[in-house]
Amino acid sequence: MKRQNGFTLIELVVVIVILGILAVTAAPKFLNLQDDARASSLQGLKGAIDGAAGITYGKAAIQGKEAKLTENVDGITVVYGYPAATSAALTAAVTGLADDWKVVVGKLTDGQISYTYKSNAADATTCVVTYTRATSSAAATTKVIPGEGCTPSTKS
């Protein structure tokens, strides 16, 4: 009688079960996709605001309105050529802004406005994108303030 070499079905099932247990316990340490997604969406909003501000400034420059304190360019209120720091001006400049994001009421100041996730009840200090209007000597700026639950992981 010839002896066969190989694994039995039970040995294969045991190995698969062990690999499954390892995957369930180890995967969450390496995959933090939710925080990465939130951080990426904040960066995406920053890029959208920066892009819209640049396009608006270009339109204002073409019309000769970039040096004026307050003007109107294509229905967008601008300050020194960049969108004003109001929800109306930014909503007009950034397509879809009001659909996915909400203004953080606790961060409203003169010349500055902050946005956070529409479904987020986060406090006014974390997970926000802050837009500061232009001044006569400086362009408008956009800043991301990440916080708990929206900080990208450093793991690869």
Secondary structure, 3 states (H helix, E strand, C coil): CCCCCCCCHHHHHHHHHHHHHHHHHHHHHHCCHHHHHHHHHHHHHHHHHHHHHHHHHHHHHHCCCCCCCCEEECCEEEECCEECCCHHHHHHHCCCHHHHEEECHHHCECCEEEEEECCCCCCCCCCEEEEECCCCCCCCEEEEECCCCCCCCCCC
